[in-house]
Amino acid sequence: MNAPWLRPLALILFAGCWLGSCAMSVAPTSSSDRTLSLDLAAYPAQISVEDSAATAEIWATVKRGDRAVEDSTVVAFATTVGHITASSFTRDGLAVAVLTTPGDGWPRRGQVVAQALAVRDTLEVDFVLFAGQ
C-alpha cells in the first residue's frame, strides 16, 4: 500500500511528541505479555519529611499469570518526591527499591512509578510530619 500522506503524518506526530513530551504506549502483542502484572507496595506506607535519613522499601511484585516472572527481570523505578533506587532485579517475582525522603519538612503526597517488561504501576506515598517524635 502506497500512502504518500503517511510519512509526513508520522514525522508530525514524532516531532509533536518530541517537542511536547507526550507519552505513547503500545499494547502488548504477544499473549504472554497480556498476562503480565505488576503490583507496588510501600513499607512503611508513610515517610517522615523531617528526617533526611528516613526511608521506605518499595516492593514490586511482577507476575506472568499466577507465577512469578523469571529471576533477574529488570524493574525500573522513578519518583516525584525524594530519591529512589533507579532499578532492581526480581527474585521469585519480587524487586525491591529504597525510597528516601527529601528531608525538607514539607508534607505532601508523592508518586512512585515502576515498570517491568510491558507493564507499569503507580503508587502514592505520603510524606508526613511526625510531630512529637
PALUMSE-103463 format. One record per atom (N, C-alpha, C, O, CB): atom name; residue number from 1; x negated, z, y. Coordinates in steps of 0.02 Angstrom, whole numbers, always signed. Each point is the difference from the previous one (the first is absolute). Glycine has a CB too. Layout:
REM residues N
[CA; NUM; [X; Z; Y]];
...
***
This chain:
REM residues 133
[N; 1; [-42; +0; -59]];
[CA; 1; [+42; +0; +59]];
[C; 1; [-44; +0; +62]];
[O; 1; [-44; +43; +7]];
[CB; 1; [+136; +18; -69]];
[N; 2; [-81; -109; +105]];
[CA; 2; [-39; -5; +61]];
[C; 2; [+43; +22; +58]];
[O; 2; [+46; -35; +20]];
[CB; 2; [-115; -59; -68]];
[N; 3; [+53; +152; +76]];
[CA; 3; [+38; +27; +56]];
[C; 3; [-48; +9; +59]];
[O; 3; [-35; +51; +2]];
[CB; 3; [+119; +7; -79]];
[N; 4; [-87; -105; +124]];
[CA; 4; [-48; +4; +54]];
[C; 4; [+10; +60; +46]];
[O; 4; [-48; +22; +32]];
[CB; 4; [+41; -146; -36]];
[N; 5; [+65; +152; +7]];
[CA; 5; [+15; +58; +42]];
[C; 5; [-24; +66; -31]];
[O; 5; [-4; +50; +35]];
[CB; 5; [+102; -111; +10]];
[N; 6; [-115; +60; -110]];
[CA; 6; [-18; +62; -35]];
[C; 6; [-67; +28; +25]];
[O; 6; [-6; +61; +9]];
[CB; 6; [+70; -102; -109]];
[N; 7; [-113; -1; +109]];
[CA; 7; [-66; +24; +21]];
[C; 7; [+3; +32; +70]];
[O; 7; [-27; +55; +8]];
[CB; 7; [-26; -145; -78]];
[N; 8; [+83; +59; +121]];
[CA; 8; [+4; +33; +66]];
[C; 8; [+40; +66; -4]];
[O; 8; [-18; +48; +35]];
[CB; 8; [+11; -160; +20]];
[N; 9; [+59; +114; -95]];
[CA; 9; [+39; +62; -7]];
[C; 9; [-43; +55; -30]];
[O; 9; [+3; +57; +22]];
[CB; 9; [+102; -125; -36]];
[N; 10; [-144; +52; -37]];
[CA; 10; [-44; +49; -30]];
[C; 10; [-52; +26; +50]];
[O; 10; [-14; +59; +1]];
[CB; 10; [+31; -114; -113]];
[N; 11; [-44; +10; +152]];
[CA; 11; [-49; +20; +51]];
[C; 11; [+32; +45; +53]];
[O; 11; [-31; +48; +22]];
[CB; 11; [-32; -154; -42]];
[N; 12; [+123; +90; +40]];
[CA; 12; [+36; +41; +50]];
[C; 12; [+13; +70; -29]];
[O; 12; [-11; +50; +35]];
[CB; 12; [+64; -154; +14]];
[N; 13; [-30; +108; -111]];
[CA; 13; [+13; +65; -30]];
[C; 13; [-64; +40; -8]];
[O; 13; [-1; +60; +14]];
[CB; 13; [+98; -109; -74]];
[N; 14; [-151; +16; +39]];
[CA; 14; [-64; +35; -7]];
[C; 14; [-24; +26; +67]];
[O; 14; [-20; +58; +5]];
[CB; 14; [-8; -130; -103]];
[N; 15; [+30; +30; +149]];
[CA; 15; [-23; +20; +67]];
[C; 15; [+43; +56; +28]];
[O; 15; [-26; +47; +30]];
[CB; 15; [-18; -163; -11]];
[N; 16; [+109; +111; -29]];
[CA; 16; [+46; +52; +25]];
[C; 16; [-13; +67; -33]];
[O; 16; [+0; +52; +33]];
[CB; 16; [+85; -140; -12]];
[N; 17; [-96; +88; -86]];
[CA; 17; [-14; +62; -36]];
[C; 17; [-68; +27; +19]];
[O; 17; [-8; +61; +7]];
[CB; 17; [+80; -99; -100]];
[N; 18; [-121; -6; +101]];
[CA; 18; [-67; +22; +16]];
[C; 18; [-1; +31; +70]];
[O; 18; [-31; +53; +10]];
[CB; 18; [-18; -142; -84]];
[N; 19; [+81; +57; +122]];
[CA; 19; [+1; +26; +69]];
[C; 19; [+47; +59; +7]];
[O; 19; [-14; +46; +39]];
[CB; 19; [-14; -160; +2]];
[N; 20; [+83; +113; -76]];
[CA; 20; [+50; +52; +7]];
[C; 20; [-4; +55; -51]];
[O; 20; [+40; +47; +1]];
[CB; 20; [+31; -132; +47]];
[N; 21; [-119; +82; -93]];
[CA; 21; [-10; +51; -53]];
[C; 21; [+62; +13; -41]];
[O; 21; [+18; +57; -12]];
[CB; 21; [-103; -5; +85]];
[N; 22; [+118; -104; -94]];
[CA; 22; [+59; +11; -42]];
[C; 22; [-21; +10; -72]];
[O; 22; [-54; -20; -21]];
[CB; 22; [+123; -50; +99]];
[N; 23; [-26; +103; -115]];
[CA; 23; [-15; +13; -71]];
[C; 23; [+38; -51; -42]];
[O; 23; [+57; -17; +14]];
[CB; 23; [-76; +141; +8]];
[N; 24; [-14; -147; -74]];
[CA; 24; [+32; -46; -46]];
[C; 24; [-4; +31; -69]];
[O; 24; [-51; +30; -18]];
[CB; 24; [+21; -132; +88]];
[N; 25; [+82; +95; -108]];
[CA; 25; [-3; +26; -68]];
[C; 25; [+19; -56; -48]];
[O; 25; [+36; -47; +18]];
[CB; 25; [-7; +164; +21]];
[N; 26; [-54; -111; -99]];
[CA; 26; [+13; -50; -51]];
[C; 26; [+32; +35; -59]];
[O; 26; [-24; +52; -23]];
[CB; 26; [-73; -123; +61]];
[N; 27; [+151; +43; -63]];
[CA; 27; [+34; +28; -58]];
[C; 27; [-44; -9; -61]];
[O; 27; [-31; -52; -8]];
[CB; 27; [+144; +29; +58]];
[N; 28; [-116; +73; -95]];
[CA; 28; [-39; -7; -61]];
[C; 28; [+23; -61; -39]];
[O; 28; [+60; -13; -6]];
[CB; 28; [-77; +137; +2]];
[N; 29; [-31; -160; -23]];
[CA; 29; [+17; -61; -37]];
[C; 29; [+1; +11; -76]];
[O; 29; [+35; -35; -35]];
[CB; 29; [-84; -31; +128]];
[N; 30; [+10; +114; -117]];
[CA; 30; [-1; +10; -72]];
[C; 30; [+49; +55; -19]];
[O; 30; [+14; +45; +40]];
[CB; 30; [-134; -83; -46]];
[N; 31; [+145; +36; -54]];
[CA; 31; [+48; +50; -22]];
[C; 31; [-32; +69; -5]];
[O; 31; [+35; +50; +10]];
[CB; 31; [+27; -138; -72]];
[N; 32; [-127; +92; +48]];
[CA; 32; [-33; +65; -4]];
[C; 32; [-4; +33; +69]];
[O; 32; [+3; +61; +5]];
[CB; 32; [-69; -101; -104]];
[N; 33; [+58; +0; +152]];
[CA; 33; [-3; +28; +68]];
[C; 33; [+68; +28; +22]];
[O; 33; [+2; +45; +41]];
[CB; 33; [-94; -126; -14]];
[N; 34; [+145; +55; -53]];
[CA; 34; [+67; +23; +18]];
[C; 34; [+14; +70; -28]];
[O; 34; [+46; +33; +24]];
[CB; 34; [-7; -151; -21]];
[N; 35; [-77; +140; -52]];
[CA; 35; [+10; +66; -29]];
[C; 35; [-46; +53; +30]];
[O; 35; [+1; +58; -21]];
[CB; 35; [+36; -114; -84]];
[N; 36; [-78; +37; +154]];
[CA; 36; [-46; +47; +32]];
[C; 36; [+37; +48; +45]];
[O; 36; [+49; -18; +32]];
[CB; 36; [-139; -68; -37]];
[N; 37; [+65; +148; +7]];
[CA; 37; [+27; +49; +47]];
[C; 37; [-57; +43; +26]];
[O; 37; [-49; +11; -35]];
[CB; 37; [+161; -10; -24]];
[N; 38; [-104; +24; +120]];
[CA; 38; [-49; +45; +30]];
[C; 38; [+39; +54; +36]];
[O; 38; [+43; -14; +41]];
[CB; 38; [-130; -78; -27]];
[N; 39; [+72; +155; -30]];
[CA; 39; [+34; +57; +31]];
[C; 39; [-51; +46; +30]];
[O; 39; [-51; +16; -32]];
[CB; 39; [+146; -24; -50]];
[N; 40; [-83; +30; +144]];
[CA; 40; [-46; +43; +35]];
[C; 40; [+27; +71; +6]];
[O; 40; [+61; +10; +6]];
[CB; 40; [-103; -108; +57]];
[N; 41; [-3; +147; -64]];
[CA; 41; [+18; +70; +12]];
[C; 41; [-58; +34; +36]];
[O; 41; [-58; -19; -10]];
[CB; 41; [+133; +22; -93]];
[N; 42; [-60; +46; +144]];
[CA; 42; [-51; +37; +37]];
[C; 42; [+1; +73; -22]];
[O; 42; [+53; +30; -6]];
[CB; 42; [-42; -108; +104]];
[N; 43; [-71; +106; -109]];
[CA; 43; [-8; +70; -19]];
[C; 43; [-53; +32; +44]];
[O; 43; [-58; -16; -7]];
[CB; 43; [+92; -10; -112]];
[N; 44; [-16; +72; +165]];
[CA; 44; [+67; +22; +18]];
[C; 44; [+37; -54; +41]];
[O; 44; [-31; -49; +22]];
[CB; 44; [-9; +169; -24]];
[N; 45; [+104; -110; +11]];
[CA; 45; [+42; -50; +35]];
[C; 45; [-9; +3; +76]];
[O; 45; [+16; -47; +35]];
[CB; 45; [+66; +54; -129]];
[N; 46; [-108; +50; +119]];
[CA; 46; [-13; +8; +72]];
[C; 46; [-73; +19; +10]];
[O; 46; [-30; +35; -41]];
[CB; 46; [+150; +0; +61]];
[N; 47; [-148; -59; +36]];
[CA; 47; [-70; +14; +16]];
[C; 47; [-4; +30; +70]];
[O; 47; [+34; -23; +46]];
[CB; 47; [-73; -73; -122]];
[N; 48; [-4; +146; +83]];
[CA; 48; [-11; +31; +66]];
[C; 48; [-37; -47; +46]];
[O; 48; [-50; -31; -19]];
[CB; 48; [+49; +143; -35]];
[N; 49; [+26; -118; +117]];
[CA; 49; [-36; -40; +49]];
[C; 49; [-47; +44; +41]];
[O; 49; [-36; -26; +44]];
[CB; 49; [+132; -54; -39]];
[N; 50; [-97; +145; -18]];
[CA; 50; [-44; +45; +36]];
[C; 50; [-69; +5; -32]];
[O; 50; [-49; +13; +34]];
[CB; 50; [+149; +51; +3]];
[N; 51; [-103; -73; -102]];
[CA; 51; [-62; +7; -39]];
[C; 51; [-29; -69; -15]];
[O; 51; [+29; -38; -38]];
[CB; 51; [+13; +146; -13]];
[N; 52; [-98; -124; +82]];
[CA; 52; [-29; -67; -9]];
[C; 52; [-26; -12; -70]];
[O; 52; [-18; -56; -17]];
[CB; 52; [-12; +58; +137]];
[N; 53; [+28; +51; -162]];
[CA; 53; [-23; -8; -69]];
[C; 53; [+58; -2; -50]];
[O; 53; [-11; -5; -61]];
[CB; 53; [-94; +63; +92]];
[N; 54; [+167; -54; -6]];
[CA; 54; [+58; +0; -45]];
[C; 54; [+9; -68; -33]];
[O; 54; [-7; -52; +32]];
[CB; 54; [+62; +138; +41]];
[N; 55; [-39; -85; -138]];
[CA; 55; [+8; -62; -38]];
[C; 55; [+62; +5; -45]];
[O; 55; [+27; +54; -12]];
[CB; 55; [-151; -74; +15]];
[N; 56; [+144; -37; -27]];
[CA; 56; [+51; -6; -52]];
[C; 56; [-23; -54; -48]];
[O; 56; [-32; -49; +20]];
[CB; 56; [+126; +88; +58]];
[N; 57; [-76; -31; -141]];
[CA; 57; [-13; -53; -49]];
[C; 57; [+60; -46; -1]];
[O; 57; [+57; +23; -1]];
[CB; 57; [-132; +53; -69]];
[N; 58; [+62; -140; +71]];
[CA; 58; [+52; -50; -5]];
[C; 58; [-6; -30; -70]];
[O; 58; [-51; -31; -17]];
[CB; 58; [+52; +5; +143]];
[N; 59; [+50; +34; -166]];
[CA; 59; [+1; -25; -68]];
[C; 59; [+39; -65; -3]];
[O; 59; [+58; -2; +22]];
[CB; 59; [-68; +119; -69]];
[N; 60; [-20; -168; +21]];
[CA; 60; [+32; -65; -10]];
[C; 60; [+6; -11; -75]];
[O; 60; [-50; -7; -35]];
[CB; 60; [+4; -41; +145]];
[N; 61; [+108; +46; -134]];
[CA; 61; [+13; -13; -71]];
[C; 61; [+20; -72; -7]];
[O; 61; [+50; -22; +28]];
[CB; 61; [-15; +142; -49]];
[N; 62; [-74; -158; -18]];
[CA; 62; [+12; -72; -8]];
[C; 62; [+18; -13; -73]];
[O; 62; [-37; +18; -45]];
[CB; 62; [-44; -47; +140]];
[N; 63; [+138; -4; -104]];
[CA; 63; [+24; -15; -67]];
[C; 63; [+18; -73; -7]];
[O; 63; [+17; -34; +49]];
[CB; 63; [+25; +151; -60]];
[N; 64; [-46; -140; -50]];
[CA; 64; [+26; -66; -19]];
[C; 64; [+54; +15; -51]];
[O; 64; [-14; +14; -58]];
[CB; 64; [-98; -78; +79]];
[N; 65; [+174; +60; +2]];
[CA; 65; [+56; +21; -43]];
[C; 65; [-2; +76; -6]];
[O; 65; [-1; +35; +50]];
[CB; 65; [+0; -145; -113]];
[N; 66; [+0; +135; +2]];
[CA; 66; [-3; +72; -10]];
[C; 66; [-69; +25; -20]];
[O; 66; [-8; +57; -21]];
[CB; 66; [+127; -61; -12]];
[N; 67; [-169; -40; +39]];
[CA; 67; [-69; +18; -19]];
[C; 67; [-46; -2; +61]];
[O; 67; [+11; -38; +47]];
[CB; 67; [+8; -7; -162]];
[N; 68; [-72; +85; +112]];
[CA; 68; [-50; +0; +53]];
[C; 68; [-36; -67; +2]];
[O; 68; [-10; -32; -52]];
[CB; 68; [-4; +156; +40]];
[N; 69; [-5; -146; +73]];
[CA; 69; [-40; -61; +5]];
[C; 69; [-68; +13; -31]];
[O; 69; [-18; +56; -16]];
[CB; 69; [+80; -92; +121]];
[N; 70; [-100; -17; -112]];
[CA; 70; [-67; +4; -28]];
[C; 70; [-44; +45; +42]];
[O; 70; [+5; +0; +61]];
[CB; 70; [+8; -116; -110]];
[N; 71; [-57; +155; +16]];
[CA; 71; [-48; +40; +37]];
[C; 71; [-42; -44; +45]];
[O; 71; [-12; -59; -15]];
[CB; 71; [+9; +142; -79]];
[N; 72; [-19; -56; +149]];
[CA; 72; [-43; -33; +50]];
[C; 72; [+37; -52; +42]];
[O; 72; [-31; -43; +30]];
[CB; 72; [-63; +62; -106]];
[N; 73; [+161; -15; +78]];
[CA; 73; [+38; -42; +46]];
[C; 73; [-10; +28; +70]];
[O; 73; [+6; +61; +10]];
[CB; 73; [+81; -91; -99]];
[N; 74; [-104; -12; +137]];
[CA; 74; [-14; +23; +68]];
[C; 74; [+65; +13; +38]];
[O; 74; [+47; -40; -2]];
[CB; 74; [-154; -25; +2]];
[N; 75; [+109; +123; +34]];
[CA; 75; [+56; +16; +45]];
[C; 75; [-31; +9; +69]];
[O; 75; [-45; +40; +10]];
[CB; 75; [+114; +17; -103]];
[N; 76; [-43; -95; +142]];
[CA; 76; [-24; +4; +69]];
[C; 76; [+47; +45; +40]];
[O; 76; [+61; -3; -9]];
[CB; 76; [-113; -113; +1]];
[N; 77; [+24; +157; +52]];
[CA; 77; [+39; +47; +40]];
[C; 77; [-12; -11; +74]];
[O; 77; [-54; -21; +20]];
[CB; 77; [+49; +105; -114]];
[N; 78; [+56; -69; +135]];
[CA; 78; [-6; -1; +73]];
[C; 78; [+47; +53; +28]];
[O; 78; [+48; +19; -33]];
[CB; 78; [-78; -143; +34]];
[N; 79; [+15; +148; +59]];
[CA; 79; [+43; +51; +31]];
[C; 79; [+6; -13; +75]];
[O; 79; [-44; -31; +30]];
[CB; 79; [+11; +113; -118]];
[N; 80; [+87; -57; +117]];
[CA; 80; [+11; -5; +72]];
[C; 80; [-24; +62; +37]];
[O; 80; [-7; -2; +61]];
[CB; 80; [+104; -72; -83]];
[N; 81; [-110; +129; -14]];
[CA; 81; [-24; +62; +31]];
[C; 81; [-56; +28; -43]];
[O; 81; [+5; +2; -61]];
[CB; 81; [+109; +21; +111]];
[N; 82; [-168; -2; -18]];
[CA; 82; [-56; +29; -37]];
[C; 82; [-42; -53; -34]];
[O; 82; [-4; -58; +22]];
[CB; 82; [+71; +160; -40]];
[N; 83; [-100; -81; -36]];
[CA; 83; [-44; -46; -38]];
[C; 83; [+17; +6; -74]];
[O; 83; [+21; +53; -23]];
[CB; 83; [-114; -42; +110]];
[N; 84; [+82; -65; -124]];
[CA; 84; [+15; +0; -71]];
[C; 84; [-54; -40; -38]];
[O; 84; [-30; -46; +27]];
[CB; 84; [+155; +56; -3]];
[N; 85; [-135; +9; -86]];
[CA; 85; [-44; -38; -44]];
[C; 85; [+24; -73; -1]];
[O; 85; [+59; -13; -9]];
[CB; 85; [-84; +116; -63]];
[N; 86; [-21; -150; +82]];
[CA; 86; [+20; -70; +6]];
[C; 86; [+27; -29; -65]];
[O; 86; [+47; -40; +1]];
[CB; 86; [-132; +27; +88]];
[N; 87; [+55; +32; -145]];
[CA; 87; [+23; -26; -64]];
[C; 87; [-20; +47; -56]];
[O; 87; [-46; +41; +7]];
[CB; 87; [+38; -160; +35]];
[N; 88; [+43; +113; -97]];
[CA; 88; [-12; +42; -59]];
[C; 88; [+18; -41; -61]];
[O; 88; [+39; -47; +4]];
[CB; 88; [-17; +155; +61]];
[N; 89; [-49; -88; -123]];
[CA; 89; [+14; -35; -62]];
[C; 89; [+47; +43; -43]];
[O; 89; [-3; +61; +1]];
[CB; 89; [-109; -119; +3]];
[N; 90; [+156; +24; -42]];
[CA; 90; [+46; +37; -43]];
[C; 90; [-35; +24; -63]];
[O; 90; [-47; -30; -25]];
[CB; 90; [+141; -37; +70]];
[N; 91; [-68; +123; -70]];
[CA; 91; [-17; +25; -66]];
[C; 91; [+66; +26; -28]];
[O; 91; [+32; +43; +29]];
[CB; 91; [-154; -13; +1]];
[N; 92; [+142; -58; -86]];
[CA; 92; [+66; +16; -29]];
[C; 92; [+56; -12; +50]];
[O; 92; [+49; +37; +1]];
[CB; 92; [-104; +47; -76]];
[N; 93; [+47; -135; +117]];
[CA; 93; [+52; -19; +49]];
[C; 93; [-1; +38; +65]];
[O; 93; [+41; -13; +43]];
[CB; 93; [+25; -17; -139]];
[N; 94; [-112; +78; +104]];
[CA; 94; [-2; +41; +60]];
[C; 94; [-63; -14; +41]];
[O; 94; [-56; +0; -27]];
[CB; 94; [+122; +88; -32]];
[N; 95; [-57; -99; +124]];
[CA; 95; [-56; -6; +47]];
[C; 95; [+12; +53; +54]];
[O; 95; [+56; +10; +23]];
[CB; 95; [-72; -136; -46]];
[N; 96; [-37; +160; +44]];
[CA; 96; [+6; +54; +48]];
[C; 96; [-43; -15; +62]];
[O; 96; [-57; -23; -6]];
[CB; 96; [+79; +106; -87]];
[N; 97; [+7; -71; +151]];
[CA; 97; [-35; -7; +64]];
[C; 97; [+5; +66; +37]];
[O; 97; [+47; +39; -12]];
[CB; 97; [-24; -165; +18]];
[N; 98; [-69; +138; +39]];
[CA; 98; [+1; +61; +41]];
[C; 98; [+19; -19; +72]];
[O; 98; [-33; -41; +31]];
[CB; 98; [-55; +98; -105]];
[N; 99; [+142; -26; +98]];
[CA; 99; [+23; -9; +69]];
[C; 99; [-24; +59; +41]];
[O; 99; [+14; +58; -18]];
[CB; 99; [+89; -124; -20]];
[N; 100; [-138; +53; +93]];
[CA; 100; [-27; +52; +43]];
[C; 100; [+37; -1; +67]];
[O; 100; [+11; -53; +29]];
[CB; 100; [-124; +45; -86]];
[N; 101; [+131; +67; +80]];
[CA; 101; [+34; +7; +64]];
[C; 101; [-44; -21; +58]];
[O; 101; [-62; +2; -6]];
[CB; 101; [+130; +91; -42]];
[N; 102; [-38; -115; +104]];
[CA; 102; [-42; -15; +58]];
[C; 102; [-25; +64; +34]];
[O; 102; [-49; -2; +38]];
[CB; 102; [+114; -104; -22]];
[N; 103; [-32; +164; -30]];
[CA; 103; [-22; +63; +29]];
[C; 103; [+7; +4; +75]];
[O; 103; [-36; +37; +33]];
[CB; 103; [-42; -29; -126]];
[N; 104; [+125; -46; +121]];
[CA; 104; [+8; -3; +73]];
[C; 104; [+55; +45; +27]];
[O; 104; [+10; +2; +61]];
[CB; 104; [-52; -117; -68]];
[N; 105; [+78; +150; -37]];
[CA; 105; [+52; +45; +23]];
[C; 105; [+66; -33; +21]];
[O; 105; [+44; +34; +26]];
[CB; 105; [-135; +37; +10]];
[N; 106; [+98; -135; -48]];
[CA; 106; [+61; -36; +18]];
[C; 106; [+43; -12; -62]];
[O; 106; [-16; -43; -41]];
[CB; 106; [-44; -13; +138]];
[N; 107; [+114; +95; -105]];
[CA; 107; [+43; -10; -59]];
[C; 107; [+36; -68; +3]];
[O; 107; [+22; -22; +53]];
[CB; 107; [-6; +146; -61]];
[N; 108; [-12; -156; -49]];
[CA; 108; [+34; -65; -5]];
[C; 108; [+6; -20; -73]];
[O; 108; [-27; +32; -44]];
[CB; 108; [-16; -66; +157]];
[N; 109; [+79; -19; -124]];
[CA; 109; [+8; -28; -67]];
[C; 109; [-42; -62; -5]];
[O; 109; [+1; -44; +43]];
[CB; 109; [+117; +91; -54]];
[N; 110; [-156; -51; -43]];
[CA; 110; [-41; -58; -12]];
[C; 110; [+22; -36; -63]];
[O; 110; [+40; +26; -40]];
[CB; 110; [-136; +29; +97]];
[N; 111; [+72; -114; -66]];
[CA; 111; [+16; -40; -59]];
[C; 111; [-63; -17; -38]];
[O; 111; [-52; -16; +29]];
[CB; 111; [+153; -31; +28]];
[N; 112; [-96; +51; -123]];
[CA; 112; [-53; -21; -44]];
[C; 112; [+26; -60; -39]];
[O; 112; [+56; +2; -27]];
[CB; 112; [-105; +116; +17]];
[N; 113; [+10; -170; +7]];
[CA; 113; [+18; -60; -37]];
[C; 113; [-52; -10; -55]];
[O; 113; [-60; +7; +12]];
[CB; 113; [+116; -60; +91]];
[N; 114; [-32; +36; -162]];
[CA; 114; [-44; -16; -56]];
[C; 114; [+21; -65; -30]];
[O; 114; [+60; -16; -3]];
[CB; 114; [-82; +138; -20]];
[N; 115; [-27; -160; -1]];
[CA; 115; [+15; -64; -33]];
[C; 115; [-45; -7; -61]];
[O; 115; [-60; +14; +2]];
[CB; 115; [+95; -66; +107]];
[N; 116; [-4; +30; -163]];
[CA; 116; [-35; -16; -62]];
[C; 116; [+30; -63; -29]];
[O; 116; [+61; -7; -6]];
[CB; 116; [-87; +129; -17]];
[N; 117; [-18; -169; +6]];
[CA; 117; [+23; -64; -27]];
[C; 117; [+53; -29; +46]];
[O; 117; [-16; -14; +58]];
[CB; 117; [-8; +51; -176]];
[N; 118; [+85; -48; +95]];
[CA; 118; [+51; -32; +41]];
[C; 118; [+54; +48; +24]];
[O; 118; [+54; -21; +19]];
[CB; 118; [-75; -82; -83]];
[N; 119; [+6; +170; +65]];
[CA; 119; [+50; +49; +22]];
[C; 119; [-29; +44; +55]];
[O; 119; [-60; +10; +4]];
[CB; 119; [+113; -11; -118]];
[N; 120; [-8; +27; +155]];
[CA; 120; [-19; +42; +57]];
[C; 120; [+53; +54; +7]];
[O; 120; [+59; -11; -14]];
[CB; 120; [-119; -85; +72]];
[N; 121; [+39; +155; -34]];
[CA; 121; [+46; +54; +14]];
[C; 121; [-23; +36; +63]];
[O; 121; [-59; -1; +17]];
[CB; 121; [+87; +15; -140]];
[N; 122; [+20; +17; +158]];
[CA; 122; [-14; +37; +62]];
[C; 122; [+27; +71; -8]];
[O; 122; [+54; +10; -28]];
[CB; 122; [-50; -115; +98]];
[N; 123; [-42; +153; -45]];
[CA; 123; [+18; +71; -4]];
[C; 123; [-7; +30; +69]];
[O; 123; [-50; -13; +34]];
[CB; 123; [+14; +21; -155]];
[N; 124; [+84; +32; +142]];
[CA; 124; [-5; +35; +64]];
[C; 124; [-28; +70; -13]];
[O; 124; [+20; +35; -46]];
[CB; 124; [+76; -100; +94]];
[N; 125; [-144; +85; -5]];
[CA; 125; [-32; +65; -5]];
[C; 125; [+7; +34; +68]];
[O; 125; [-13; -30; +52]];
[CB; 125; [-69; -10; -142]];
[N; 126; [+102; +104; +89]];
[CA; 126; [+7; +38; +62]];
[C; 126; [-65; +37; +16]];
[O; 126; [-26; +37; -42]];
[CB; 126; [+149; -25; +21]];
[N; 127; [-148; -23; +81]];
[CA; 127; [-57; +36; +27]];
[C; 127; [+29; +53; +46]];
[O; 127; [+29; -17; +52]];
[CB; 127; [-109; -83; -60]];
[N; 128; [+74; +164; -10]];
[CA; 128; [+38; +54; +32]];
[C; 128; [-45; +55; +26]];
[O; 128; [-59; +4; -18]];
[CB; 128; [+154; -30; -57]];
[N; 129; [-66; +69; +118]];
[CA; 129; [-32; +61; +24]];
[C; 129; [+18; +56; -48]];
[O; 129; [+59; +9; -16]];
[CB; 129; [-56; -48; +137]];
[N; 130; [-52; +77; -143]];
[CA; 130; [+12; +59; -41]];
[C; 130; [-15; +60; +42]];
[O; 130; [-53; +30; -6]];
[CB; 130; [+26; -91; -101]];
[N; 131; [+73; +80; +151]];
[CA; 131; [-10; +55; +47]];
[C; 131; [-9; +66; -37]];
[O; 131; [+34; +14; -49]];
[CB; 131; [+34; -74; +134]];
[N; 132; [-113; +100; -60]];
[CA; 132; [-10; +67; -28]];
[C; 132; [-47; +3; -60]];
[O; 132; [-7; +54; -29]];
[CB; 132; [+119; -29; +70]];
[N; 133; [-143; -79; -60]];
[CA; 133; [-45; +2; -58]];
[C; 133; [-72; +4; +23]];
[O; 133; [-45; +2; -42]];
[CB; 133; [+127; -66; -26]];
***
